[in-house]
Amino acid sequence: MGDVVENREWYLAAYCPEGVPTSEHLKFRTVSLSIASDSIPHNHLAVETLLLSVDPYLRGRLTGTLEGLFISQYQLNQVITVFGVVRVIRSKDSKYNEGDILLNRSAPVAEYSIVPSSDIARKIDATIGISLSDYLGSLGIPGFAAWVGIEVLGKPKVGSNVFISAASGAVGINAGQLAKIRGCRVIGSTGSDDKVKLIKEEFGYDDGFNYNSESDFDAALTKYFPDGIDVYLDNVGGKMLEAVLNHVNKYARIPLCGMISQYNKLMLV
Ligand SMILES: NC(=O)c1ccc[n+]([C@@H]2O[C@H](COP(=O)([O-])OP(=O)(O)OC[C@H]3O[C@@H](n4cnc5c(N)ncnc54)[C@H](OP(=O)(O)O)[C@@H]3O)[C@@H](O)[C@H]2O)c1
């Protein structure tokens, strides 16, 4: 590899306070990046991107307001950053060597980048039989969120009736399996018939429904939870949460993992 690479990257061109972000807001460009030794500062690494995780919390970083958010905004013209798995090409930090595979908690969405080694969460041993994508999924933040929601906050018992929204998402597929391991009856909601099939056939859910084809959430919850809901892992908020509140049992627990149905709405604080 030469000292200069042609680098393709995604950057923020304009903030998007409400609605679905488009190519007006997120833009693609090709730039030249020097990875020559004297272009890499002390305690920095030149890395090649292997995998990136695109998660719902990133929506909050595109709004252009800091109010009410737990994470900072991307800067305009900045390459957006996400959790990623990268491979070291050149190192200016004695802790890391060329070829090391690393988990970067602030990986630029670019083919190559020069990053501070303080952004590295851990080294990954690629020889132990765990796929690299699992470090961003079940062993990453989505798996951790599912574990906190079910094991730490939900605390379901054998036979508990557990409901999980956004069941086919990164959190939902892990949460459903954790609840099944605890011996629960697990029902999920998701946005298409294919995804309902997926959660039942691949991810161990007992049953599920397509919320886009249910005009009456109250009726759907009555049908799927004749004995009420003991644990609701809420990933969507909004109308589904409102409906669930009418079906929870005494001492039910509602771990609030996220409210994705609200993320494109204008935030008034
Ligand atoms: N990923 C993480 O690391 C993490 C960590 C903490 C909290 N969370 C929260 O957990 C929730 C799920 O995250 P995830 O990473 O599992 O998401 P994901 O894999 O990106 O999947 C998100 C899913 O949410 C569903 N969705 C989108 N808009 C919706 C709406 N208006 N109403 C209902 N469902 C909608 C869509 O599936 P359908 O086809 O089913 O609509 C979509 O595929 C989010 O609220 C997120 O903020 C995520």
The ligand as an SDF file (V2000), in Angstrom:
LIG
                    3D

 48 52  0  0  0  0  0  0  0  0999 V2000
  -28.5010   -0.6450   19.0180 N   0  0  0  0  0  0  0  0  0  0  0  0
  -28.1070   -0.2750   20.2170 C   0  0  0  0  0  0  0  0  0  0  0  0
  -26.9150   -0.3770   20.5390 O   0  0  0  0  0  0  0  0  0  0  0  0
  -29.1020    0.2780   21.2120 C   0  0  0  0  0  0  0  0  0  0  0  0
  -28.6610    0.5600   22.5130 C   0  0  0  0  0  0  0  0  0  0  0  0
  -29.5750    1.0780   23.4290 C   0  0  0  0  0  0  0  0  0  0  0  0
  -30.8730    1.3350   23.0370 C   0  0  0  0  0  0  0  0  0  0  0  0
  -31.2450    1.0630   21.7590 N   0  0  0  0  0  0  0  0  0  0  0  0
  -32.6260    1.3590   21.3920 C   0  0  0  0  0  0  0  0  0  0  0  0
  -33.2670    0.1250   21.1220 O   0  0  0  0  0  0  0  0  0  0  0  0
  -34.2540    0.3020   20.1010 C   0  0  0  0  0  0  0  0  0  0  0  0
  -33.9980   -0.6880   18.9890 C   0  0  0  0  0  0  0  0  0  0  0  0
  -32.6890   -0.4920   18.5200 O   0  0  0  0  0  0  0  0  0  0  0  0
  -31.9980   -1.5680   17.5390 P   0  0  0  0  0  0  0  0  0  0  0  0
  -30.5420   -1.2710   17.5080 O   0  0  0  0  0  0  0  0  0  0  0  0
  -32.4850   -2.9140   17.8700 O   0  0  0  0  0  0  0  0  0  0  0  0
  -32.6030   -1.1030   16.1760 O   0  0  0  0  0  0  0  0  0  0  0  0
  -32.3240   -1.6120   14.6980 P   0  0  0  0  0  0  0  0  0  0  0  0
  -31.6790   -2.9430   14.6280 O   0  0  0  0  0  0  0  0  0  0  0  0
  -31.6960   -0.4830   13.9850 O   0  0  0  0  0  0  0  0  0  0  0  0
  -33.7920   -1.8120   14.2290 O   0  0  0  0  0  0  0  0  0  0  0  0
  -34.6750   -0.7480   14.3530 C   0  0  0  0  0  0  0  0  0  0  0  0
  -36.0270   -1.2360   13.9730 C   0  0  0  0  0  0  0  0  0  0  0  0
  -36.9870   -0.3890   14.5940 O   0  0  0  0  0  0  0  0  0  0  0  0
  -38.1820   -0.5080   13.8860 C   0  0  0  0  0  0  0  0  0  0  0  0
  -38.8260    0.8030   13.7250 N   0  0  0  0  0  0  0  0  0  0  0  0
  -38.3910    1.8620   13.0230 C   0  0  0  0  0  0  0  0  0  0  0  0
  -39.2780    2.8640   13.0840 N   0  0  0  0  0  0  0  0  0  0  0  0
  -40.3050    2.4120   13.8360 C   0  0  0  0  0  0  0  0  0  0  0  0
  -41.5390    2.9870   14.2510 C   0  0  0  0  0  0  0  0  0  0  0  0
  -41.8960    4.2220   13.8860 N   0  0  0  0  0  0  0  0  0  0  0  0
  -42.3530    2.2340   15.0260 N   0  0  0  0  0  0  0  0  0  0  0  0
  -41.9990    0.9870   15.3900 C   0  0  0  0  0  0  0  0  0  0  0  0
  -40.8400    0.3860   15.0170 N   0  0  0  0  0  0  0  0  0  0  0  0
  -40.0170    1.1050   14.2540 C   0  0  0  0  0  0  0  0  0  0  0  0
  -37.8410   -1.0800   12.4960 C   0  0  0  0  0  0  0  0  0  0  0  0
  -38.2800   -2.4280   12.4350 O   0  0  0  0  0  0  0  0  0  0  0  0
  -39.7940   -2.7850   12.0410 P   0  0  0  0  0  0  0  0  0  0  0  0
  -39.7770   -3.3250   10.6650 O   0  0  0  0  0  0  0  0  0  0  0  0
  -40.1570   -3.7870   13.0560 O   0  0  0  0  0  0  0  0  0  0  0  0
  -40.5870   -1.5160   12.1130 O   0  0  0  0  0  0  0  0  0  0  0  0
  -36.3270   -1.0990   12.4990 C   0  0  0  0  0  0  0  0  0  0  0  0
  -35.7800   -2.1470   11.7530 O   0  0  0  0  0  0  0  0  0  0  0  0
  -34.1610    1.7650   19.6550 C   0  0  0  0  0  0  0  0  0  0  0  0
  -35.1540    2.5080   20.3040 O   0  0  0  0  0  0  0  0  0  0  0  0
  -32.7850    2.1750   20.1190 C   0  0  0  0  0  0  0  0  0  0  0  0
  -32.7180    3.5600   20.3680 O   0  0  0  0  0  0  0  0  0  0  0  0
  -30.3970    0.5320   20.8420 C   0  0  0  0  0  0  0  0  0  0  0  0
  1  2  1  0
  2  3  2  0
  2  4  1  0
  4  5  1  0
  4 48  2  0
  5  6  2  0
  6  7  1  0
  7  8  2  0
  8  9  1  0
  8 48  1  0
  9 10  1  0
  9 46  1  0
 10 11  1  0
 11 12  1  0
 11 44  1  0
 12 13  1  0
 13 14  1  0
 14 15  2  0
 14 16  1  0
 14 17  1  0
 17 18  1  0
 18 19  2  0
 18 20  1  0
 18 21  1  0
 21 22  1  0
 22 23  1  0
 23 24  1  0
 23 42  1  0
 24 25  1  0
 25 26  1  0
 25 36  1  0
 26 27  1  0
 26 35  1  0
 27 28  2  0
 28 29  1  0
 29 30  1  0
 29 35  2  0
 30 31  1  0
 30 32  2  0
 32 33  1  0
 33 34  2  0
 34 35  1  0
 36 37  1  0
 36 42  1  0
 37 38  1  0
 38 39  2  0
 38 40  1  0
 38 41  1  0
 42 43  1  0
 44 45  1  0
 44 46  1  0
 46 47  1  0
M  CHG  2   8   1  16  -1
M  END
$$$$
